[in-house]
Amino acid sequence: MGMTPGNFDYVRVSSFREAARILSEEENSKILAGGQSLIPLLKTRIMNVDLLIDISGIKGSGGIRQEKKSLEIGATYRVGELEGNSLAAESFPILHDAASSIADPLVRNMGTVGGNLAHADPGNDLPPVMVALNAEFTVLGPKGERVERSAAFFKGAFSTSMDHSDTLTSIRINQKDGNVSSAFVKQRKSAGDFSLASVASVVELDDSGNFKDSRTVLGSVFPAPMILEGVDAYLKGKKANSETIKKAASLVRTQINPESDFFASADYRRHVSSLLVNNALTTAVRRSGVNIA
Ligand SMILES: Cc1cc2nc3c(=O)[nH]c(=O)nc-3n(C[C@H](O)[C@H](O)[C@H](O)COP(=O)(O)OP(=O)(O)OC[C@H]3O[C@@H](n4cnc5c(N)ncnc54)[C@H](O)[C@@H]3O)c2cc1C
């Protein structure tokens, strides 16, 4: 396996429009953001490109903004910046949970939120988190801008609803008024490695401490994040306590059908997924102010 990439040209663009134009003109071109997934693929020649279009210098393409009822994250916002952002952590603790658990500080300081989502590696942690948050992605294509729901964006392993000429430009997370909290937990393949399984959970409790709404998403077990609809349906209207959560988590064992591979058996994946659902829901509910054992 070689450790030097093939020959390619490199261009630094100053706007997403420019990136979109070049992408549609050059067939074998690719966006370069933080390079943390792309560069290793080029170095090992698993992938070859003719042209890299660097979007990391586009003014205003990163950053995070609090709007009236939403949090707006620019695609080139670094995972490390997200980890350190107190605004994000306060509104959506799930963002801090996930960002701080990704790889190591070196990778986090380079890797971007948009790159983590666009790459759609089943082992990546931000895809299930954004699906749990029901985030909206703004995508710029040759025909202009469109907004896509995160749940419809992830199609499979390394596959999204974006075409070759599309660029993810920003992510919007809408804020609800009620008692909403969230948590992300994961089990790594080995220390410092990608997730074997992860669970992202967003819960809303009503005034009596019952589950009003929830979205529980399993990451890394299937090619794309999976909303655990059976879990959410079970929780609805029930008291947010440890019995309810335990029962909801136990449903996972019968409701998913993972495959065995080199890293883990199907049974182990079922078991871990169930435990992670329990842990994510417990943490999210505690963060809502409910004192559960
Ligand atoms: C050692 C190591 C460990 C890691 N561990 C984890 C982990 O535990 N959890 C985790 O979630 N991730 C992990 N990662 C992946 C890391 O988070 C990457 O940074 C991320 O997946 C890609 O982001 P990037 O900005 O580096 O994208 P790049 O590598 O620059 O690009 C990745 C792909 O996305 C495309 N792309 C990038 N930005 C856009 C955009 N705005 N619009 C359209 N296409 C775009 C590129 O064309 C390319 O195909 C790890 C990486 C390494 C090297």
The ligand as an ORCA input file, in Angstrom:
! r2SCAN-3c Opt
* xyz 0 1
  C      -7.440      8.558     13.398
  C      -8.834      9.050     13.127
  C      -9.841      8.722     14.012
  C     -11.142      9.175     13.799
  N     -12.113      8.850     14.719
  C     -13.357      9.344     14.542
  C     -14.388      9.087     15.502
  O     -14.200      8.443     16.533
  N     -15.622      9.587     15.260
  C     -15.894     10.353     14.164
  O     -17.017     10.806     14.012
  N     -14.950     10.607     13.241
  C     -13.707     10.130     13.406
  N     -12.749     10.405     12.468
  C     -13.143     11.103     11.236
  C     -12.960     12.600     11.401
  O     -13.935     13.098     12.295
  C     -13.038     13.353     10.064
  O     -12.555     14.620     10.316
  C     -14.376     13.539      9.401
  O     -15.010     12.334      9.158
  C     -14.207     14.228      8.042
  O     -14.131     15.601      8.185
  P     -13.063     16.458      7.393
  O     -13.453     17.879      7.574
  O     -11.712     16.079      7.791
  O     -13.392     16.055      5.878
  P     -12.440     15.695      4.655
  O     -11.536     14.581      5.019
  O     -11.815     16.933      4.111
  O     -13.543     15.188      3.617
  C     -14.217     13.957      3.810
  C     -15.197     13.740      2.654
  O     -16.299     14.621      2.764
  C     -16.373     15.484      1.618
  N     -16.716     16.824      2.139
  C     -16.109     17.490      3.164
  N     -16.767     18.631      3.432
  C     -17.811     18.682      2.568
  C     -18.879     19.609      2.361
  N     -19.001     20.725      3.118
  N     -19.780     19.340      1.392
  C     -19.670     18.222      0.625
  N     -18.701     17.312      0.769
  C     -17.779     17.534      1.736
  C     -15.001     15.427      0.954
  O     -15.077     15.657     -0.433
  C     -14.591     13.999      1.273
  O     -15.190     13.098      0.369
  C     -11.444      9.965     12.652
  C     -10.418     10.281     11.750
  C      -9.131      9.848     11.965
  C      -8.054     10.226     10.994
*
